Amino acid sequence: MTREGDKLVGELFKAIGRDWTPPAFVERVLFAPVAIDREATRRCASVLSNVESHRADRFVTDEGRTHFIQRRAFRLYCGAVASGSQRPLSQIYFEETENGRPWLRDRPDLWFSFSSCRKGFIGAWSSTHGLGVDLEAQSTVVEVSELAQMYFTESEARAVETAGPARLHKFLQLWCLKEAALKSLGEGLPYGIDAFEFELNGSLRLVNAPKDQGGPENFSAHLFAHSDVYGALVARQLSGAV
């Protein structure tokens, strides 16, 4: 919990991080792969609060502990970058709404969204949009047809089923988009994952979104890919934001 620790964590994420901010997006989307060396995890552990350090110690496997430590340090790093805070990272305080959306105690105007998989971490924030991000490993093994039939719209499930060798690729992209879309609503999710419908035929198009949230015209969607992960961002224009 030292300034030296803050500096080392900042240098780490600046070195390995990727700026995934879409060209027309006002604020930031950052991605960082899981760092595989122990020194990186040691750096990240140095900025965790005592509470989070105790949580990290409860993990049974080294992999789980490493992932937790780096994920929480990345979130603190994003919080500091977003707010311009000069405080130690261990003093960046995220609260959570009843439905799990993180927000900064001293910057409640900023909307944050985070996601992770075993390959990396993604974070996004904005003062003008409700955001959702999701991240999935490309090596994820799932029963594509069954899950698509259960959770996707009829046209999306058909697109997955007819995608041939790209079935898993298309399924994971759609899954990321749908998870991100639900997160962009933030408070209370009375919608199923099929409340949003996307089309991936050469380009990404949001076909349907809840009318009481402004319909598809009030949302923008973006897909990302980096070696072994898929990611998605869905942004919803907030009422009154310019």
N, C-alpha and C positions, 0 to 999 in steps of 0.2 A: 504494500500500500504506500509506495514511495513515488516521488516525482520521476525517479529513474525508471521505476516499473512502468509508469504511464508512458514515458518516452519510448521504451523498448516495445511496448504493445502497439503504440502508434506506428513505429517504424515497421513492425511485423505486418500489420494490416495494410499499410501503404505499399509494402513490397509485394505481398501476395494477392492483394485485393484487385478486383476488376470493377470499373465504373460501368454499370449496365443502364445508366439513365437514358431513356429514349429521347430522341432529338427534340420533340415538342413538349417534353415533360418539364414542369417548373422546377422541381427539387431533385432528390437523389434516389438512386437505386444502386446498392453496393452488393457485390458478391465476393466471398472469400472461400477458397478451398480449405479443407482440413489440413493443417500443417502436420507433417508426419514425424518431425524430430522432437525429442523430449524438451529441448531448450525452449521451443516455442510454447509448449504447454506450461513450462515453469514460468515464463514471462507472463502468460495469461493468468496463471494462478495468483501471481503477486498483486493483481489489482482487484481480486474478488473481495467482497465483504466477508466478515467472519461467518455470517449466516450461510452465504453461498459456499464458502470453503467447507463448512460442515456438511452441507448437502453433497458436495463433490466427494467427500470421504465415504459417503454411504453407498457409492456405486461398487458393485461386486467385481466388475471387470475393468481392466486398465483402459480398454477401448471406450467403454461407457463414461468413465471418469474424464478421459481426455476430451471426448466430444462435448461433455457438459461444460468443462472449464473453458474451452475455446469458444463455445457458443455464447456463454454468458459474457466473456470478455469482448467478443465482437459486438454484442448488443450495447455494452457500455461505451465502446468506441463510437458506434453509430450515434448514440445519445449525445456524446460530447461534440462530435462533428456537427450534428444537426442544430444543437443549441448554442454552439460557440462557447461552451462552458470551459472555464480555466480551472475548475476544481479537480481534485484527484478522481480518477475513474471510479474508485471504490465509493465515492460520494455522489455518483450519478444515480438518482433514485427513480426507478420505473414503478408506477402503480399499475394495476390492472382493473379493468371494468369487470362487472359481474360475469360477462361473457368472454373474458380473457384478453381483451384488446389492451396492449400496453400504452401507457402515456406517461410523459415526464411531469413530475410534480411542479417544476418551475417553468415548464413550457406546455401548458395544456392546449395551446393553439395548434400544436404539431400532431398530426396523425401518423402513427407508426404501424408498420407491419413487419413481422419477422417469420422466417421459416428456415428449416434445416433438413438435411438428410445426412447419411453417413459420409457423403463426399464433400459437403460444404455448407455454407450459411449465406442467407440473403436477407438484406434489410432495406426498407424504403421508408421515406417520410415526406410529408407535404402539409402545408397550411391551407391549401385550397381544395384538396381532394381527399375523399375517403379512400384508403388504399387497402389492397390485399395482395400478398405475394405468396407463392408456393414454390417449393423446390423438391424435385424427385430425382433419384439416381437412375441413370439409364439402364443399369444392371438389375433394376427391380424385377422380381419374378412374381407375376400375378396371373390369375385366370382371366384373361382379357375379355373373352366373349361373355362370360357369366357376369362380370362386374359391369360391363357396358350395358347389358340388358337390364340390370338391376337399377343403375343410377343415371344412365344417360337418356336423352330423348331418343325417339325412334330413329330420326335421321342421323343422329350422332352414332348410335349403336350400329346402324347400317354402314356408315362410313368406316368405322373401325373394322367391321366384319369383312368388308370388301377391299381392305387395304393391303392384302397379301402379306409379303415379308415385312411390311412397314406397320403391321397391326399394333405391335407393342409401342412403337414410336408414336403413332397417332393417339393411342389410348392415353399414354402418359402426358402428352401435350394437352389433351382435352381435360384430363383429370386436374392438372396444374391450373388451368384456366378456371375451372369450376370452383376449386378450392379458393383460389385468389378472389374470385367474384363474390363468394359468400363472405369472405373476410372484409371486403370493401364496404359491406353494410354495417359492420361493427357492432351494433347493439341489437340483441334479440334477433334470432334467425328463424323466423316462422316460415322459411322457404326451404324446399328440398333442393338437392343439388341439380335437379332438372329444371329449376326456375330460370336458369340461364342456359341459353343454347348458342353454341359456336359452330362456325363452318370453317373447315380447313381445306380449301380446294385451291391450292397454289398461293392463296393469301388468307389472312385471318380476318374473319368477319363475325361480329357479335350480332346474332340473328334475333335473340329475344332476351329480355330482362324484365323484372317486375315493374309493372306500370306505376305502382305507388312509389317507386324509386326513380321515376323519370323515364323509364323505358330504355331501350338500347342507345338512344341518342345521348343519354346522360352519362354514358360509360365509354371508356377507351380501354383497349386490351393490347398487351404486348407479350411476345414469346421470346425466350432467351435459350441459348444452348452453349455449353462450355465443356468440351471433351467428354465428360462422363455424367453430366447432369442436364436436366431440363428445368427451366424456370418460367414463371409467368407473373405478370403484373396486371391487375385490373384496377382502374382508377375511376372513382365516381365524383362528379362535380358536386361540391357541397353547396347547399342553399346559401345565397348571398355572397359567395366567393366570386371574384372577378378573374 
